[in-house]
Each structure stands twice: as C-alpha cells, then as structure tokens.
C-alpha cells in the first residue's frame, strides 16, 4: 500500500511539474515574439512600459482596450497571478537575505511577464486596427 501511494505522489508531482513547465514555455514563446505594432506612437508607449517593467499599467491598458475581433484570446489571469507571486517572492527574498541571485531571477521573470503583456496588447491593438479598417472600407 505504501509503495502505491509513493508512486501516486511521485506521478502527481511529475505531472504538475510538466504542466507548469509547459505553461512557462508558452509564456516564453509569446514573450519572444516581435511587437507587431506599426505606429511609431504605440511603439514608443510599449518601449516605455518595457523599460520601466510596468506590468500593472499594461494590464490596465488591456482592460480598457476592447477586443473588437472574435478571436479567442488566452486568459491573462494566469500570467497576472504569476506576476503577483513573483512580487511576493521578491519581497520575501529581500526581507530574508540580501542574495542578488534570487532577486535577479525574480526580476527576469517579472520582465518576461511584462513583455508577454506588451505583446498580447499589441496584438489586440493590431486586430482592432484591422477590424476598423474593414468597417471603414465598406
């Protein structure tokens, strides 16, 4: 009985680890894309957000920018939750020790989340521009 429980726990842990790494690979795939924004004004805005690593502002912009196309967009909640967890880990790391390696890792992951949000918002703006161009052409 003990061996079966042990195998079950190890299998569940391996499955959870695989799911988390698959999710993170998807996050990295999207964050690695080039920003599709064509207008110089939007490019400057995104450059400011990325330079300041302002994930919160990008999330607010995403909330007020409607999605005019009928494209199913992946949920932003998981990335938002991950970003918040990283902020908590960063604060805990600063409180516990002055190690720079953990602070560097959390900052890198937070920058990845910011880049993901910028790419998704830029894609949404491009889809909205395409919908607007289609509507005005008729």
Residue pairs with C-beta under 8 A, 6 or more apart in sequence:
23 78
27 79
27 82
27 112
27 113
27 116
28 112
30 116
30 119
30 120
31 112
31 113
31 115
31 116
31 119
33 119
35 43
35 46
35 118
35 119
35 122
36 119
36 122
36 123
36 126
37 43
37 46
37 122
37 125
37 126
38 126
42 122
42 125
46 118
46 121
46 122
48 54
49 57
49 58
49 114
49 118
50 111
50 114
50 115
50 118
53 107
53 110
53 111
53 114
54 114
55 83
55 110
55 113
55 114
55 117
58 114
58 117
58 118
58 121
59 76
59 80
59 117
61 121
62 76
62 117
62 120
62 121
62 124
65 121
65 124
65 125
65 128
66 128
67 73
67 124
67 127
67 128
68 127
68 128
68 131
68 132
69 127
69 128
69 130
69 131
71 127
73 120
73 124
74 120
76 117
76 120
79 113
79 116
79 117
82 109
82 113
83 110
83 113
86 106
86 109
86 110
86 113
87 106
87 110
89 102
89 106
90 103
90 106
90 107
90 110
93 99
93 102
93 103
93 106
94 103
